[in-house]
Amino acid sequence: MKKKLAKITIGVIVLFGIVLGYLSSQTSKTGETPTTERAGDETGTSLLPGADKITISGVEMNNFNNFAIYKGKIGDTRFIDEKDFKATYFPQDEAFLINIMASPFDIVRAEAELKFLSVLSLDKEGACKLAVYITTPRTLNPNEAGTNYRLSFCE
């Protein structure tokens, strides 16, 4: 009887340890805030924490991580959040997304592009080397919605 009780006790302790280990690993996976900070890789991306400049696709720019407005769970970083437009970086795609949130599309797009260049301290030539997509919701700009536009000066 004592041996059976000892086996059950040991089994419960082992099971408790397994459950605790599993929960601990899940918490660390979901509890961490993903960041886009990584040293560098074969794609030419260099995002160092605290650095003034970063390099993405071979283009040096201001480190938007230092003034990020929002960091998402998938590593996305919003660094421009104006009333009429927003800009976000997605590290998995090494791409920037500019959302136009007002009309008229062409005027707001031009403002957003200038702000993008200014905030990142980019020239037009450097910006054209980046994957930058400009979109707008159908409710605001039905004629322009559904298309991923490039920077106007790169087309």
C-alpha positions in Angstrom: 0.0 0.0 0.0 2.8 2.4 0.9 4.6 1.5 -2.4 1.5 2.3 -4.4 1.0 5.6 -2.5 4.7 6.5 -3.2 4.3 5.7 -6.9 1.2 7.8 -7.1 2.9 10.7 -5.3 5.9 10.5 -7.6 3.6 10.3 -10.6 1.7 13.4 -9.5 4.9 15.3 -8.9 6.3 14.4 -12.3 3.0 15.3 -14.0 3.0 18.6 -12.1 6.5 19.3 -13.2 5.6 18.6 -16.8 2.5 20.9 -16.7 4.5 23.6 -15.0 7.3 23.4 -17.6 4.8 23.5 -20.4 3.0 26.5 -19.0 6.3 28.3 -18.4 7.4 27.8 -22.0 4.0 29.0 -23.3 4.2 32.1 -21.1 7.6 33.0 -22.3 6.5 32.6 -25.9 3.4 34.7 -25.6 4.6 37.0 -22.8 7.5 38.5 -24.7 6.9 41.5 -26.8 8.3 40.7 -30.3 10.7 43.3 -31.5 12.4 43.9 -34.8 15.7 44.2 -33.2 18.3 41.9 -34.6 21.9 42.2 -35.3 22.0 41.6 -39.1 21.4 38.9 -41.6 22.0 37.8 -45.1 19.2 40.0 -46.4 21.1 43.2 -45.5 18.9 44.1 -42.6 20.5 45.5 -39.5 18.3 46.6 -36.7 20.3 47.3 -33.5 18.6 48.4 -30.4 19.3 52.0 -29.5 21.4 52.7 -32.6 20.7 56.0 -34.3 20.8 54.5 -37.7 19.6 51.2 -39.1 20.1 49.5 -42.5 17.3 47.7 -44.3 17.8 46.2 -47.8 21.1 48.0 -48.0 19.6 51.5 -47.2 20.7 53.4 -44.1 18.0 55.4 -42.3 16.9 56.7 -39.0 16.2 54.0 -36.5 12.4 54.1 -36.2 12.5 51.6 -33.3 13.7 54.5 -31.2 10.5 56.5 -31.7 8.1 53.7 -32.4 4.4 54.5 -31.7 3.3 50.9 -31.6 5.0 47.5 -31.7 2.8 44.6 -32.7 2.9 40.9 -31.8 4.3 40.0 -35.2 7.2 42.4 -34.9 5.4 45.2 -36.9 6.4 48.7 -35.9 4.3 51.8 -36.5 6.4 54.9 -36.6 4.1 57.4 -38.2 0.6 57.9 -36.9 -1.0 61.0 -38.4 -4.7 61.6 -38.7 -4.6 61.2 -42.5 -2.0 58.4 -42.9 0.1 55.8 -41.0 3.4 54.1 -41.7 4.4 50.6 -40.4 7.4 48.4 -40.9 6.9 44.6 -41.2 10.2 42.8 -40.6 9.1 39.4 -42.0 8.7 41.0 -45.4 11.2 43.7 -45.0 8.5 46.0 -46.2 6.9 49.3 -45.2 3.2 49.9 -45.5 1.7 53.4 -45.7 -2.0 53.5 -45.1 -3.8 56.5 -46.6 -6.8 57.3 -44.3 -8.3 60.4 -45.9 -9.2 61.9 -49.2 -8.2 63.2 -51.7 -5.9 60.2 -52.2 -3.2 61.9 -54.3 -2.8 64.9 -52.0 -2.6 62.8 -48.8 -0.3 60.3 -50.6 2.1 63.1 -51.4 2.0 64.3 -47.8 2.6 60.8 -46.5 5.6 60.2 -48.8 7.2 63.5 -47.7 6.7 62.6 -44.1 8.1 59.1 -44.7 11.3 60.5 -46.3 11.7 63.1 -43.6 11.1 60.8 -40.6 13.5 58.2 -41.9 16.0 60.8 -43.3 15.9 59.2 -46.7 16.5 60.6 -50.2 14.2 59.5 -53.0 16.8 57.2 -54.5 17.3 55.3 -51.3 13.5 55.1 -50.7 13.0 53.5 -54.1 15.3 50.6 -53.1 12.9 49.7 -50.3 9.7 47.7 -50.5 7.2 50.4 -49.7 3.5 49.8 -50.4 0.8 52.4 -50.2 -2.9 51.4 -49.7 -6.2 52.9 -48.8 -9.5 51.6 -47.6 -12.4 51.3 -50.1 -14.7 53.4 -47.8 -12.4 56.4 -48.1 -11.0 56.2 -51.6 -13.1 53.7 -53.6 -11.3 54.4 -56.9 -7.8 53.8 -55.5 -8.6 51.0 -53.1 -7.5 47.4 -53.8 -4.1 48.4 -55.3 -0.7 48.3 -53.6 0.9 51.5 -54.9 4.6 52.2 -54.9 6.1 55.6 -53.9 5.0 58.0 -56.6 8.5 59.1 -57.5 9.6 55.5 -58.0 7.0 54.6 -60.6 
